Amino acid sequence: MKKSPILNVPNILSFVRVLLVPAFVASILFMKDIEVWGFIVPAVVYALTALTDMLDGKIARKYGLVTDFGKFIDPLADKFMVLGSMLAILAWMFERGQRVQGLVFVWLVLILLFRELAVTSLRLVVAGKKVKVDLAANMMGKLKTVSQMVGTVLIIIEPLLFGDNHVMSYICMGIMAFTTIVSGWNYLMGYLPHIVSADE
């Protein structure tokens, strides 16, 4: 079987995602005082970043372009996107004087961070025990990803659409937190039996 080259379309998309994260951070922090475009530009950059996340895996599986390097760079780019964008938005909120909203968002960032670290740790433990786990992405995991992407864009453009009442932001944060917790719990329940059985 012919090996797929490292520089294939899915891996290039993952590289692009890594490069777009600093572009997003720069746009949301340095354009914060620009009316209209200060909201539109970072929202568009984030949407493009999320689009690469949606496309790379689908293209890799559909066209048989899965590589070991892709298995490394794709989740790394995902973590970079999630944590980089969340921290940038948190700083953006405090710089705009949105202290209460920022304090609520801190808890969301902590939940997201804990979930990512927990899932990564579970995968490393299972991999270290050489236990093969076929845990396909479930519906809640997909909802977590969609809610995070859509919610982030809505939080960014909310001041442009509805002013600074933050109602939509709080709703988005609640949905993002709920789907993150539930999807993390599902991963724990999926991996835990394999970890326990490997110890017996």
N, C-alpha and C positions, 0 to 999 in steps of 0.2 A: 504494500500500500504506500502510495506517494505521500510523504510528509508535507503538511501544510507549512508554507514559509512563515517566519516570524512576522514580517511586515505585510500581513494581510489586512483586509478591510476592518475586521473586528478589532484587531490590535491597534490599528491606526486610530480608530474611533476612541479607544481607551486612552491613547496618548493625547488625543485632542481634548478629552474630558479633563485630564490632568492639567493641561495648559489653560483651559477655560476657567478653572477654579480661581487662580490668581487674578484673571481678568475680571471675574465677578466680584472678588473682594475689592479690587481697585475701583471698580465702577460704583459699587454701593457706598463705599466710604468717601471717595474723593468727589463724587457727584451729588452728595447728600443735600447741598444747598442750591442745586439747580432745579428750578421748577419744571414739572412735567418730565423732561428727559432724565432727570435724576432718579425717577422711578421706573420709567420705561426701559432704559438701557440695561440696568442690572436685572430686571425681570426677563428681558429677552435673552441676555447672556446666560442666566440660570436655566431658562427653558431650553436653550440649545445644549447646555451641559446635560440636562436630564434626557434630552432626545438621544444623545450618544449612548447613554446608559440603557435606554430602551432598545436601541438598534443592535449594539455590538453582539450581545448574547444570542439574539434571534438569528442574525446573519451567520454567526459561527455555527450554530446547530443546524440551520437549514442547509447550508452549503458545505458542511463537513470541514470547517475551518478552525476547529478546536485545537489549540496547542497548549503545551505546558506553560509557555510564557504567557499566553492569554489567560490561563487559570490563575496566574500570579498577578498580572497587571490589571485585570478587570476588577477583582475585589479591592485591590489597592486604590485604584481610581475611584471606586465607589466610596470607600472610607474617606478619601481625600475630599470628595465632593460633599459628603454629608457633614463632616466635622468642620471643614473649611467654611462652607456656606452658613452653617448654624452660628459659628463664632463670629463671622462677619456681620450677620444680621443682629446678633446680640450687641455688638459694639455700635452698630448703626442706630439701634433703639436708644441706647444710653446717650449717644452723641446728639440725638435729636430731642433729648430731654424727656423721653418716654420711660420714666423710671419704673412705674408700676408694671407696664407692659414688659419691660426688660426683666424685672424680677420674676414674673410668671414664666417668661421665655427661658430663664436660667434653668428652671426645673425641667422644661422640655429638653433642653440641651443635655442635662444630666441623665435623663431617661434614655435618650438616644445614645449617648456615650456608653452608658452601662450596658444597654442591649447589644451594641456592636462588640464591646469587649467580651461580654458573656458568650455570644454566639461564636466569636472567633476562638475563644478559649475552649469551648466544647468541641469545635472542629479539630483543634490541635491535639486535644486529649485523645479523641477517637482515632485520628491519623497516627498518633504515636503508638497506639495499641494495635495498629494495623487491622482495624475492624472496618469492613466496608459497610457504609451506611448510604442507602439510596433514599434520601429524603428530598423529594421533589418540593418545589415551592408551592405552598398551599394558598388558598384564596386570601387568607388573612395576611400572608406575607406580601402578596401582590397589592392588596389594599393599603398596606403600610407604605409601600413604595409610591403608589399613586397619590395617597393622601399627603405624603411628605412633599412630593413634587408640586402638586396643585396648591397645597397649603402654603408652601414657601412663596410661590408666585403671588398668591392672593395677599399674603402679609406685606409683601413689598409694594404692591400697587394700591393697597387699601387707602392710604392717605390721599392718593390721587383721585380715587373714586368716591370715598365716603368721609373724607376728613380724618380727624384724629379721635374718633370715638372708640376705635379698636374692637368693636363688637365682633366683626368678622374674623379678626386675628385671634381672639380668644376662642371662638368656635373652631377655627382651624387647628389651634394648638391642642384643644381637647381631643379632637379626632385623631390628630397625629400621635398624641400620647397614648390614647386607647389602643390604636392599631399596633403601635410599637410594642407595648406591654404584652398584648395578646399574642402577637407573632413571635415574640421572644419566648413566651411561655410554651408555645407550640414547639419551637425548636428544642427547648429543654426537655419536654416530654418525649420528643422523637429521639433525641440522642441519649438520654439518661439510661434507658434499658440496655443499650449496647455498652455503655460505660460500666454499668453494674455487672452485667453478664461477663464482661471481659475480666473483671476483678475476681470472679468466683472460680 
